[in-house]
Amino acid sequence: MREHSAHRPPNHGETVTTTIRYPRRTRAAHAHDQPARPLPEIPSRRASGAPTTSTALVLVVCGLLLAAAITAGVWVGSVGLSPGSVWTVIWDHVTGHPQNTTSDAIVWELRLPRVLLAAVVGAALTTAGTVVQVLVRNALADPFLLGVSSGASVGATSVLLFGVFSGLGLWALSTGAILGALVAMVLVFLVARQGGSLAPLQLTLCGVVLAGLFESITSFLIFRGNPQATQSVLFWLLGSFGNAAWSQLPGPALGLGLAVVYLMSQARALNALAMGPDAATSLGVNVNALRRDLFLVTSLIAGLSVAVSGVIGFVGLVIPHIVRLLVGSDHRRTLPVGALVGASFMVLSDLLARTVVAPQEMPIGLITAIIGAPTLIVLIRRGTYMYAGTG
């Protein structure tokens, strides 16, 4: 017990002392009563004096933008269609009453799977880029920094030039690219591990070095392969959705869905990791386990995307910058908003690739580079982009 003495004013010259006894609190009890420290909130735009809007409103606007981009992507082409006819064909198939018409074949068999695949790949690359920038604490990082795309290129080139996995038919190219991405992911992970942990510097350096090695192997395969297939390989290396089909959608879509669900459940931990490993550790985050899981998730969705679309740069680098400027750095907002914005950007980029030099088609990697590189330069020169408060 501990005592506390309180004096009341004297009454007729009498001084009265009252002793109040409190139970002594042990150190263990005091520690037990302390509330758990919550994971930190990334400073919001409201805190900086900038106007802010609700997450729901932002998601609705981005969803409408994506719907408009998908409509334009299916509507515009060598054969003219109206937006109403596009959604009529989609509604007929959703309700189980497809029509045997030319418009039905164009929309459902040719354009819609291509547009949806572009949307999924754009969302996947943006999600991977958002997480990789936290993982390596580098605002100029993107999914290809880890060497996954270079590994996928080796697998895809082996299929195109030497007929590896030819017995799988239409699945041969995707299988080769996915296996190449998985091999690259495992090698980078094993080489980068140091003392049982996955440090950002080692991960970045190992990814860059092994990416260079895989690119050299790809170049050697092109040099030794069939010259007639070289153009197909180069076109794939610059990215394209020209061979899109419904059968290619389930893999990337399922991978993206599972990744987004997991990453949203770890959004507060991502906020803490963005502030630095020491801060995250002090707040109860298992940094090594989180880094490992983030590496696996981003590598898998990037590998699945590259397998169906080829190598498309700048999407996972530029879009996360723009999204953070719009909605801040809280990953509970940047992850879903970034997925929608990245999907819209990829759909519109593919639309440009199909129409700029029609009837020919440009590799979509050229479009994303032409748009992304100047945009990134402007963002860097403005100097207003702050990453996780570090600049």
Buried (B, 14 or more C-beta within 10 A) or exposed (E): EEEEEEEEEEEEEEEEEEEEEEEEEEEEEEEEEEEEEEBBBBBBBEEEEEEBEEBEEBBEEBBEBBEBBBBBBBBBBEEEBEEEBBBBBBEBBEEEEEEEEEBBBBBBEBBBBBBBBBBBBBBBBBBBBBBBBBBBBBBEBBBBBBBBBBBBBBBBBBBBBBEBBEEEEEBBBBBBBBBBBBBBBEBBBEBBBEEEBBBBEBBBEBBBEBBEBBBEBBEEBBEEBEEEBBEBBBBBBBBBBBBBEEEBBEBBBEBBBEBBEEBBEBBBBBBBBBBBBEBBBEBEBEBBEBBBBBBBBBBBBBBBBBBBBBBBBBBBBBBBBBBBBBBBBBBBBBBBBBBBBBBBBBBBBBBBBBBEEEEEBBBBBBBBBBBBBEBBEEBEEEEEBBBBEEE
